[in-house]
């Protein structure tokens, strides 16, 4: 498939939609910002696209809990469309608030056919909003198609509720066994370490997970905020590669979708 089409979902409070759209365009996709109500009203259908992106921000002001209201909308108003989209090979990425939405909608980690929530992303252990750059490593057994060929990443985080915590006993081990733990916070040497390298206190330093297919991906860091070396705060003082690490994630998605 030559033309890859991406929906960048919009709703009240989402504020990273322009950057996410630009990232997919740089990666070679035709990207459109689409309000959730356009899908609910049937003006557009997910089945006409190959990639769905849930950007960062504060959907509906993060009232009740981060991502909860948008997650309820997706489940109750677009549940069948979403399930069909994934079953037919579609790709989904949720970034920061989008990750929170996917978790609370039951689309991640999707260990069973039930839509019950199996993990959560809760308040940072530091008790404050963490806005910093982080080093990330990709576990070798991970199956996420967005991270094909990627071993290390360097990206910014900006969140107050990003601490990954599993639900029932056994969820953690099942996720590792399934290859669904796909991104971990690390120190500059690539080793698992404590705060501030793990900025929120996530269990097992988890920064991102995928579903059993490897095509639904959620992560707390913001790849759309590091597409070019000028996005880095020290770009005038350090020699950096022309392309930021975040672009690799979007390119992988578009390349995969192009071959569907």
N, C-alpha and C positions, 0 to 999 in steps of 0.2 A: 504494500500500500504506500503510494508516494506521498499523499497529502494526509498528514496527521493533524487532527483537530482536538483542541484542548478547551475544556470549560474551566474557567477560574471563577469559582462560586463566590457570590457576593451576598451579604446580609448586613443588617444594621450593626455597626461596630467593627466590622472587618476593615483593616487599614493597610494590608500588605498586598492588595490585589493588583495594583499597577506594577509593582516590582516582580510579582510572580508571573504576570502576563508577559512582561518583558523578558524574563528568564526563559520561558518556553519559546518565545519568538526567536531569541538568540540561538536556541537549540534546534531550530528548524521547524517548529510547529506553528500552525495557524491557531492563535489563542484568542478567546473571547471572554470578556467579563460578563457573566450571566447572573442576574439576581435569582435567588431561590424561587421567588414567586413566578418567574417566567416558566420554570419547570413545573411548578405546582399547577399553574393554569393550563399547561399543555401547549404553550407557545413554542417550546423547544423540548426535545427529548434526548435523554442521555445516550440512547442507542445510536444517535447520529454522530457521536464523538468517540474518541479512543482513550482520552485521558481526562480525569476529573481531578482538579486541584482545590483543596480547601486551605486558603491562605491564613496567615497569622492575623492577630488583632485581638479584639475584645468583643466577640459576637454577642449582641444584645446586652452589652455592658457587663458580661460575665455575671449577670444576676443569677441568684440561686447557687450556681457553681460554674466554673469556667467551661464554656462549651455546651452546657446542659440544654439550654433552650433550643439551640440550633440542632443538636443531636436529636431532640424530641421531634422537631420538624422533619428531619430526614427520615426518621423511623416511621412516623405516623402518616406522612404525606407523600413520601417518595420511596418507601421501603421496597416495594415490588420492583420499581425501576432500578434502584441501586443493586438489588440482588441479581437481577437479570444482566445488568451492566458488567458486574464482576464475573458472573458465570460465563458470559460470552467473551471473556478475555480482556476486558477493559482494565486500565491502570488507574489507581487512586493514590494521591499523596496528600497527607494532612500535615501542615507545618505549624508547630507551636499550638496556637488555639485550634487549628485544624486537627492536630493530633488528639487534643482533648476531646474534640467532637467525635472523631472516629472511635475512640475508646468508649465514650458514653453512649454512642449509638449501637455498640456491640459489633461494629465492623472490624475492630481489632481487640484482642488477637484472634477472635473467631475460632476458638478451639473446639467448638461444637456448633451444631446447627441452631441452637438457641441463641437469641439476641441479648441474653443477660450480660451485664457488665462483669468482666473477669479480672480486670486490673484497673488501677486508677492513676491519675496524675494529680498529686495533692501539693499542699503548701511546701515551699522550700524549707529545708531544715534550718537555714540561716535566719529564717523569719523575715526576710526582706526580698525585694525585687532584685534579681541578679541580671545585670547587664554587662557582659564581658565576652571575650573571645575564648574559645575552648578548643582543645585538641581532642580528636576523636579517632578511634580505631574500629575497623570492621572485623568482627570475628570470622575466621576462615570458613566455618561451617554454615554461615548465613546464606539464605536463599533469595534475598531481595534483589529483584531485577534492576532496581534503581541504583544499586551499588555494585553492579558487575565490574570487575577489574579494579575496584577501589580498595585500598588497604588503610589509608590514613586520610583525614580531612582536618581542616582548620577553619572554623566557622564561628560566627557570633551567636550568643544566646541572649534573650531578653524576656524573662518571665518571672512571675511570682508563684506560680503553681506548676512546677515541672518535675516534681519528685515522683519517679515511677515506683509504684508499690503493687505487688501481686495480691490477688484476692485469696482464694482458698489455698490450703496447703496442697502442694503438688503442681500448681500452675507454673511456678518458676521452672521446675525441672522439665515439665512438658514443653515449655517454650524453647529451652535450650536444646532438648532432644529433637525438636521439629525444625531447628535452624531458623527460628523466628526472632531470636535476639540478634539484631543485625548492626547495632551501633552502640559503642560505649565511650564514655568520657575517659580520658587518659591524661597523663602528664606529658611534657614535651618529649620524653624518651619512649612514649608509647606504652607506658605501664599504668595499670589501674592504681589510682591514688585517691586520697581524700580531698576535702575542701582546700583550696578553691578549684582544683582541677575537676572534681565532681561538684558542679556549682550548686546543686539542689539536694544532694544526699540520696539520689536514686539508688534503689536496691541493685546490686551488681553493677553499679555505674551505668545503668542502661539509659541511653539517649534516644534510641529508636528501635521499633519492632516492625515486623511485617505479619501478614496473615499466612495461612498454610500454603497459599499459591505463590507467595513472593511478589504479588502484584498490587497489594494494598500496603502502603508504607506510611508510618507516622514517625515524626521526629520532632524533638524540641528545638534544636538549633535551626537557624535561618539560612538555608543555602541561597535564597534569592537576594540576600544582602551582601553576598560576596561573589560577584560575577566578573569583576574586573579589578585590577590591582589598585585603582583609585578609590575603591570602596573601603580599603583598609586605612585605619587611622594614621598609620605611619608610612604611607606610601611615598611621601616626600623625603623620608629619612632612610628607608631600607630598599634594597633592590629586591623586588618581588616579581614572580612570573606574571606575564601579561594577563592571563585568565585566573580568576578566583576559583577556589576549590568547589564552590557551590554549583558552577556550571556543569560539572561532570554528572551530577545527579539528574539534571534536566536533559542532558544529551542522552544518557542511558535510557531514560524513559521514552524519548522520541524515537531513538534507534530501535528499541524493542517494538514499539507500536507500529513503526513503519514496516516491520517484517511480519505483522500479523496476517 
